[in-house]
C-alpha cells in the first residue's frame, strides 16, 4: 500500500515509472524517473535517495519509458491498481511528474521524454498536470529550454527548487557552488517557458532554523520576479533523509512554517502553499 512517507522509485517494479502519494499534490502522482542510477548534479542534505552519487543519468530508453507509462496508466485507470495499492482517500491521479532519483533535465533525451509523456496523456484522455520538479541549474541549456517549452505547450508546469538564496547556505544544503544571480536568471527563463512555482524546503540544520537574514535574502531574490511566478510551495521534512547529514536535520513546527509563509507573501506578493 502506498504511503505519503514512502516514495520508493521501485514500488511498481518498473525502471522509469513509479507511483507515489503526493501530500503536496493531494493524490497519486505518477513519477517519471530519468535517473535510475541514483546520480544527480546536486547533493541535497535532505535527499531521500539511497546511494546517491554525483553525475548524470545513463542513456534513456524512450520506447521502454513510453511502454511503462502506458501500462501503468492502463492499470490505474482500467485495472485494480487504485483499489489494491492506494488508500481510499487518495484514489485519484493528480499529475505526472518528472522527478525521481536525480535532476531530470540532466538527461540529454529530456525534451523527447516530455513529448512522449505528453502524447501518452493525450491518448489516455487524462486532463492532469504534467509537472517537472527541477533544481533549475541547467536552464541555460537550449535543449532543456526546449523540453520545458514543450511541457508548457502541453499545459504543464515547473516546480523550481530554491531552498535558500545565499551561496553559503546553498553550498551547505544543496552541496553545490551557486550564484544567486544565475539562479534568478534561470528562474526568469523558466517562467517565460512554462508556469513556474518555486519549491522550498525549510528546516533546521544543526539545531538552527534559517534566520531573518536568510529569509530576507530569499524574499529579495524572488520579489523582482513575483509577477512572472505562480507562487511558492513551502514544505518541511516529511520523510527521512538518506544522506550522511541526516542526523543534523530537524523538522520545524507547522506554526513556524506558516509564519515564514506569511513573511514571504508580505514581502513578495507571491501566493505561498504550506505543506508541513
C-alpha positions in Angstrom: 0.0 0.0 0.0 1.4 3.4 -1.0 2.1 5.9 1.8 2.9 9.6 1.9 6.1 8.9 3.8 7.4 6.3 1.4 8.4 7.4 -2.1 10.4 4.4 -3.3 11.0 4.5 -7.0 10.7 0.7 -7.4 7.1 0.5 -6.0 5.7 -0.6 -9.3 8.6 -2.8 -10.4 9.4 -0.5 -13.3 12.6 1.2 -14.4 11.3 4.7 -15.2 7.7 4.9 -13.8 6.7 4.9 -10.2 3.6 5.9 -8.3 3.6 7.8 -5.0 1.0 9.6 -2.8 2.0 13.2 -3.0 1.0 15.2 0.0 1.5 18.5 -1.9 -0.4 17.4 -5.0 -3.1 15.6 -3.0 -3.4 12.1 -4.5 -1.4 9.7 -6.7 1.4 11.2 -8.6 2.9 9.2 -11.4 6.6 9.8 -11.2 9.0 9.7 -14.2 12.5 8.8 -13.0 15.1 9.6 -15.7 17.9 8.9 -13.2 17.6 5.3 -12.3 21.3 5.1 -11.5 20.7 7.4 -8.5 23.0 10.1 -9.9 22.4 13.8 -9.5 24.4 17.0 -10.1 23.3 18.3 -6.7 23.7 16.6 -3.3 20.9 18.0 -1.0 21.3 17.1 2.6 17.6 16.1 2.9 17.5 13.9 -0.2 15.6 10.6 0.3 17.6 8.7 -2.4 19.7 5.9 -1.0 23.1 5.5 -2.5 23.0 9.0 -4.1 26.0 9.7 -6.3 27.2 12.7 -8.3 26.7 12.6 -12.1 24.2 12.2 -14.8 21.8 9.5 -16.0 22.6 6.6 -18.3 21.1 6.7 -21.9 17.4 6.9 -21.8 15.3 4.1 -23.4 12.5 6.2 -24.7 10.5 3.2 -26.0 10.6 1.5 -22.7 9.6 4.7 -20.9 6.6 5.1 -23.1 5.6 1.4 -22.7 5.9 1.5 -18.9 3.9 4.7 -18.7 1.1 3.3 -20.9 1.0 0.1 -19.0 0.8 1.8 -15.7 -1.8 4.3 -16.7 -4.0 1.5 -18.1 -3.7 -0.4 -14.8 -4.6 2.8 -12.8 -7.5 3.8 -15.0 -8.9 0.4 -16.2 -7.4 -2.1 -13.7 -7.5 -2.6 -9.9 -4.2 -0.8 -9.0 -6.0 2.0 -7.1 -8.2 -0.4 -5.1 -5.3 -2.7 -4.2 -2.5 -0.2 -3.6 -3.9 3.2 -2.7 -5.8 4.3 0.4 -9.4 5.2 -0.4 -8.9 8.9 0.4 -6.2 9.2 -2.3 -7.6 7.2 -5.1 -7.2 9.8 -7.9 -4.5 10.6 -10.4 -3.3 14.1 -9.7 -0.3 14.6 -12.0 2.5 13.0 -13.9 5.8 14.4 -12.7 9.4 14.3 -13.9 11.2 13.9 -10.6 12.9 10.7 -9.5 16.4 10.0 -8.2 18.4 12.9 -9.8 18.0 16.0 -11.9 15.6 15.2 -14.7 16.9 17.9 -17.1 20.4 16.3 -17.0 19.1 13.6 -19.4 20.1 14.5 -23.0 16.8 13.0 -24.1 14.7 15.2 -21.7 12.8 17.1 -24.4 11.9 13.9 -26.2 10.8 12.3 -23.0 8.5 15.3 -22.3 7.0 14.8 -25.8 6.4 11.1 -25.3 4.8 11.6 -21.9 2.6 14.4 -23.1 1.4 12.2 -26.0 0.6 9.3 -23.6 -1.6 11.6 -21.5 -3.4 12.8 -24.7 -4.0 9.2 -25.8 -5.5 8.2 -22.4 -7.6 11.4 -22.3 -6.1 12.4 -19.0 -6.6 16.0 -18.1 -4.0 16.1 -15.3 -1.0 18.4 -14.9 2.4 17.4 -16.4 5.0 18.6 -13.9 8.7 19.0 -13.9 10.5 19.1 -10.4 13.9 20.5 -11.0 16.8 22.2 -9.3 16.9 24.6 -12.2 20.6 24.5 -12.6 20.6 23.6 -16.3 18.2 26.1 -17.7 21.0 27.8 -19.6 21.0 24.8 -22.0 18.9 25.2 -25.1 17.8 21.5 -25.0 16.5 21.9 -21.5 14.6 25.1 -22.5 13.1 23.1 -25.5 11.9 20.5 -23.1 10.3 23.0 -20.7 8.7 24.8 -23.7 7.2 21.5 -24.8 5.9 20.9 -21.3 4.4 24.4 -21.2 2.7 23.8 -24.5 1.2 20.6 -23.1 -0.4 22.6 -20.2 2.3 21.5 -17.8 4.1 23.4 -15.0 7.5 23.5 -13.3 8.4 23.3 -9.6 11.8 25.0 -9.4 13.9 24.3 -6.3 15.1 27.3 -4.4 15.8 26.3 -0.8 17.9 29.4 0.2 19.2 32.5 -1.6 22.8 32.9 -0.4 25.8 31.0 -1.8 27.0 29.9 1.6 23.6 28.4 2.6 23.1 26.6 -0.8 26.6 25.1 -0.5 25.7 23.7 2.9 22.2 22.5 2.0 22.4 21.6 -1.7 26.1 20.8 -2.0 26.9 23.0 -4.9 28.7 26.2 -5.8 25.9 28.6 -6.6 25.3 32.2 -7.6 22.0 33.9 -6.8 22.3 35.9 -10.0 22.4 32.8 -12.1 19.6 31.2 -10.2 17.4 34.3 -10.8 18.2 34.3 -14.5 17.4 30.6 -14.8 14.1 31.1 -12.8 13.2 34.0 -15.1 13.9 31.9 -18.2 11.9 29.0 -16.8 8.9 31.2 -16.1 8.9 32.5 -19.6 8.6 28.9 -21.0 6.0 27.4 -18.6 4.0 28.3 -15.5 6.6 28.1 -12.7 6.3 27.5 -8.9 9.2 27.9 -6.6 9.6 24.9 -4.2 11.4 25.5 -1.0 12.3 23.1 1.8 12.5 24.9 5.2 14.0 23.1 8.2 16.6 23.4 11.0 20.2 22.5 10.4 22.4 21.7 13.4 19.5 22.9 15.6 19.2 26.3 13.9 16.3 27.4 11.8 17.1 29.8 8.9 17.5 33.3 10.4 15.9 36.6 9.5 18.8 37.5 7.1 18.3 34.2 5.3 14.6 34.9 4.8 15.3 38.5 3.7 17.8 37.3 1.0 15.2 34.7 -0.2 12.5 37.3 -0.5 14.8 39.8 -2.2 15.7 37.3 -4.9 12.0 36.4 -5.6 10.4 39.8 -5.3 11.5 41.2 -8.7 10.2 38.0 -10.4 7.0 37.7 -8.5 4.7 38.9 -11.3 6.0 36.1 -13.5 5.7 33.3 -11.0 2.7 31.1 -10.0 3.7 31.0 -6.3 5.8 29.2 -3.7 5.4 25.6 -2.4 6.9 25.8 1.1 7.4 22.4 2.7 9.0 20.7 5.6 10.7 17.4 6.3 8.2 14.7 5.9 10.4 11.7 5.0 13.8 10.8 6.5 17.0 11.8 4.6 19.2 9.0 3.4 22.3 11.2 3.3 25.1 11.4 5.8 23.9 14.7 7.1 20.5 13.2 8.2 21.3 13.5 12.0 21.9 17.2 11.6 18.3 17.9 10.2 15.1 18.6 12.1 11.6 19.5 11.0 10.2 22.8 12.1 6.7 23.1 13.6 3.9 23.9 11.3 3.3 27.2 13.0 6.9 28.3 12.2 6.4 27.4 8.5 3.2 29.4 8.4 5.0 32.4 9.9 7.6 32.1 7.2 4.9 31.8 4.5 3.2 35.0 5.8 6.5 36.8 5.6 7.1 35.7 2.0 3.6 36.7 1.0 4.1 40.1 2.6 7.5 40.8 1.1 7.0 39.4 -2.4 3.2 39.3 -3.0 3.5 35.7 -4.0 0.9 33.1 -3.0 2.5 30.5 -0.7 1.2 27.0 -0.2 2.5 25.3 3.0 3.0 21.5 3.3 4.4 20.8 6.8 
